[in-house]
Amino acid sequence: MTAECHISSLVVHSRPERVASIIEGLGLIDGAEVHGGADTGKLIVTLETATESQVIERINAIQLLDGVLAATLVFHHFEPVQERE
C-alpha cells in the first residue's frame, strides 16, 4: 500500500462566544491548524492527514466541539508520498 498525504480545508462556523475554546479544541486535533476567521466566528481550518478516513474522523471530532455549528469541507487533495532514498 502506497503512503498518501491528504490536505483538506474547512470552514468551521461557530458561536461567537465559544470561538476561543473552539480554537483551543482544534489545537488538540492532530493535523488541524487554524488560519483565521476568529473575528467573525467562521474559522478557516486546514487538516493534514495520512488517510481519507482520518479526514472524516477529524471533521466529525470538530463538529462535536462545543459551540461548533457546522464544519464544511471546502477542499480536499491527496497524492502519494514520495519515499526519500
N, C-alpha and C positions, 0 to 999 in steps of 0.2 A: 504494500500500500504506500502510495506517494504522500509525503507530508504536504500539507497545504497551509496557506496563510489567508485568513478571512479578514477583510476590513469592512466595517459597516458604520453607517452614520444614522443617528436617530434624532428626532425632535421629541423632547420629553416635556409635556405640558404639566405644570404643577400649580398647586395652590400657592399664592404669593407668600403667605405666612409660613410655609413649610420649605421654601427654597433652600435655605441654609442647611437644614437637616437632610434634605434630599441630596444635595451636593456631597455632604459628608457620607451618606449611604452609598452613593455612586463611587466614591473613593475606595470603598471596601470591596467593590466588584472587580475581580481580576480582568484586566484588559480594558476597563472603561476609563474614559477621560472626558472631562467637561471642557468645552471650548468657548463658552459664552452663553448669554441669554438670561443670566441671573436677574437682571433688572426687569425683565418682562415676565419671568416665570416660564419661558419657553426655552429650555436648556438645549444646547447643541452638544451632542454626545457622540464620541466615536468608540467603537469596540474593535479590539484586535483579538482574534481567536484562532485556534488551530482547526476547528471543525465547524460545519454548519449547525450541528446540534448544540454546540456551545453558544452560538449566536442566539438561538431560540431560548436556551436556558437563561441567558443573561437578560434578554428582553423580558422574559417572564419575571425574573428577580427584580428588575427595575419597576415593572408595573405593580409589584407588590409593596414597594416602598410607600410608607405613609405620606399622603399628600400628592402622590402622582395621579394625575387624571388620565393620562394616556401616554404611551411610548410608541411612536410611529417610526417604522423603518423607512428611511428615505433613500438609502444607497447601500448596496452590498456588492463587493467584488472579492473574488478569490483566485488564487493561482498557486501552482505547485511551488514548493520551496526548493530552491537550488541548493544542493549539497555542496559544501566547500571541500576542496581537496587539500 
